[in-house]
Amino acid sequence: MAAATIVHDTSEEVELCAAYGLHLKPITKMTISVALPQLKQPGKSISNWEVMERLKGMVQTHQFSTLRISKSTMDFIRFEGEVENKSLVKSFLACLDGKTIKLSGFSDILKVRAAEYKIDFPTRHDWDSFFRDAKDMNETLPGERPDTIHLEGLPCKWFALKDSGSEKPSEEVLTKVFNKFGEIRNVDIPMLDPYREEMTGRNFHTFSFGGHLNFEAYVQYWEYAGFIKAMNALRGMKLMYKGEDAKAVACNIKVSFDSTKHLSDASIKKRQLERQKLQELEKQREEQKRKEKEAEERQKEEERKQKEFEEFERERKREEKLRKKEQKQKDREARRNKKKLEKMQAEEQKKLQEKIRLEERKLLLAQRNLQSIRLIAELLSRAKRPTQPRRGLPACASGQNAASDFWEWSAAAPLGLRPEVSTTSGYIPWGYGSPDKKLRQGGMSMSSTM
């Protein structure tokens, strides 16, 4: 359908539904044909724009609402012109039909023919003969007789619910608008059914928000009289919308009778069954999508957990490796400290042993010196006293022989009276415990000797 055009003169409007600002306006079109001469010179052409301007200039008192080229050939140019009112058509035809145009640069004259536009609209004979001759139609059944109007090119916005904030057409509005001609049995706007395209394979230009689209509709009347009144009222008319600001726009619509049994009970039931099947299929698809989505989410969750586990394992291994490294470092440090301590202890032990050895050596030397002193003192004491043999001791003949007599006696003395040698502290004489005690027992203390 052609786009809506602005209407300046609404004097011929016919009210359709005042509540929605819808009216009918007569179609005021004409066809203009301009015969073209034979072009004798090669490369020379006739300007369509110049021809159009000459046609506009032939009408002095009024102007075309629209003038466009509908067909252009080598023999003629056909124009479609539209004026504001039906009454102007005859005056325009009088100014154009049978007239001629002289173009600059051409010697031939162009002839102009103009006639009122022939409207393509079905007549009563057309639908009566169709339903009478159709073998698959039963005129006693709704939808199989002339009771349904098929409308195409209706603007969505004009049939939308008021204050809905949407340009989506409404079956309720469609019913209110066409209820003027008779009681309506059923209406259908295919584009509102999301399953219709899939059911029929046809493109119904499904409604999309934000787009200024047209739609098609079916209107079924209870009575044949309502159908007749609607067809007669719509014949040769454009649909016009007048807003609250009184500005009007109009558009051409295509009107025909339904020959497809679209609103018959059988067709409606068939569509309902197909819709139910499609709804079931849609539910299955949605269920499948839901399952796929859940499976995808589960997979993502598993991947996330696996990733977290791998990250945890990497962190654990890293910490374990770090811990082992620290433990090895601690062990090495402990071994170093142990070796160092053992070395220090060994050195200390060595120093202690050396100190003990030196002390033992000093003690041994001191004991030997003491023994020598005591021995000398004893010998000197014996040398001064008269020779009196003691119990268990040999008598010495003289001082010069005291030492030799002492060693001879030591060798022959009983075990308890022999001088003893200690493996740890050196030589201790007489074998009676400590040297002082043994000397006291033998009467050989340093004080008595000295």
C-alpha angles and dihedrals in degrees: 000000000000120000120265116271130206115258116212098175115050097167093115097048121132117208115242103167118350093189090067097031094247122151140162122240127189117253107246103188133141135185120229122193123192116195113221124217125235110273107233098179117067116237094024119118140178118245113233089201091056091050090050092051091050090053091051089050092054090066107066107171100044140024134227116257088212133357121183139160112254098177137005127190138156090267104042147359119225121205133190114212131184131196133194100251137029090233091062094059095079094048090050091049090051090053095047113027113095094004127125137227127214113204123200113256094023126095094196122087120233116225120219126211121185132183139165113274113263108230118221100224128138119248129217089257090057096058095036092054093043096054092040094054098037110107096200096051126096110196091201091066125075113252093023094076135053098287105103128079120205113210125190132183098032111157111243095217094056092057098044122115113264118253090009093116089226136102091211111128117242129217087212092059091044090054093049092050098049096035085087092083098047146315111310120224099188142348131197133192105189095197090064091062109082090199098050098091091048091048098049104022089231126125109240094174092246111226117268121188116247095025124110096224133161124229140200126232143184121221118191122193127205092223132045088229091064090052092050093049092050094048093048092047094050097045111114093358137124123212112246130192121202117193130209089267089060091244111139135204128182137197136187118252130191116233125189140148118262112255097170101072087242095160098034116125091246093052092046091049091047091052090048091053091046089047090051090050091048091046089051090048089048090051089050090048091048090048090048090048090048091051091046090048091049090047089049091048090048090049091048090048091049090047089048092049091045090050091048090047091049090047090048091048092048090049091045092049090046091051091044090050090047091047091050090047091051090045091051089048090049091047091050090047090048091049091048090048091046092050090045091049092045089049091049091046090048090050090046090047090047091049090046092049089048090048091047090048090051092046091048089048091050090046091048091050091046091049092048091049090048091047091049091049092048092046092051090045091050092047092048090047092052091046091058097045124073113264107269117159113228124220107283094001126102119242117246117225096209144349093258091058096042096099095047090045090051094054092045089051091047091056093047097038122108117269093256092056099044120109112257132217119212118213092215107031102029131241119351116180130226099016096243100125116265117018094244092051093048091048091049090049090051094041091248106122120147092242094053092042094050 
